[in-house]
């Protein structure tokens, strides 16, 4: 997984159940991918299942991620991470 993002959850079947996941970047679209989360902190989380490991994921503040919808068009900006 390239980059970090807060784990999100999305309602399925009209809001009956929430599923944890991330939004993977596919061209100019954000696609919701259900994941199983392991160890987490306020800024990072461990993805145990759901991603292959080479995906770019959407990151941003809580409101931006919370309002994002599966398949929604996004603007992709590449940032160089400081190591």
N, C-alpha and C positions, 0 to 999 in steps of 0.2 A: 504494500500500500504506500503510495507516495503522498505525503502530506498528512495532516491531522485534521480531524473534525470532531465536534461533539456528536455523540451518538444521538440519533433522532429516533422518533417512533412515529408510526403512521397508523391510522385507524383502518381496519378492514371490515368489510360487510356492514357498512353504515355505522361505524363507530363502536361495534360490539367488542372488539379486542384490539389492543395495540401491539405492534411488532417493532422491536428495536431494529435499527438499520442505519445505513449511510446512503448518500446520494453519490453514485459513481458517475463520472463524466464520460459521456459518449458523444463525441463531436461537439455540438453546441446544445446538448440536452443533458438534463440531470435525471438519471434513472435510479429509483429506489431499490436498494439491495438489502434484503433482510440479513442480519448478522447475529451471531451469538457473541456476547461481550464477556470478557474475563475481568482481569484487574483493571481498575479505573481510578482516575483522580479528577480534579476539576478541569484539567486541561487536556488530558490524554486518556485513551482507553485501549485495551488489548482486544483485538478481533480474533476470536478463536475459530469461527466458521463463517462462511458466506462470501469471502473475497478470495481471489486467486493469489493476490500479493503484488500484482503489477498495475493495479488500477489507480488512476488519479481520482481523488474524491473531492467533493465540494466542502469548503470550509468557510466559516464566517461567524458572525454573531448569532446569538440564539434566535432572535426574531427573523433574521434572513433565512436561516435553516428551517425554522418552524413553519414559515409560510410557503416554503418551496413545495411544489407538487411534482409527482412522478411524471416524467416526460416533458417537463417545463423547459423552455429555451433559456439558456444562461449565457453570460459573457465570461469567457475563460481568460484569466490572466495568469501567466506563469510568473512565479516568484522564486528567487534563489534563496534557499534556506541557509541560515548561518549555522555553521558547525564548529 
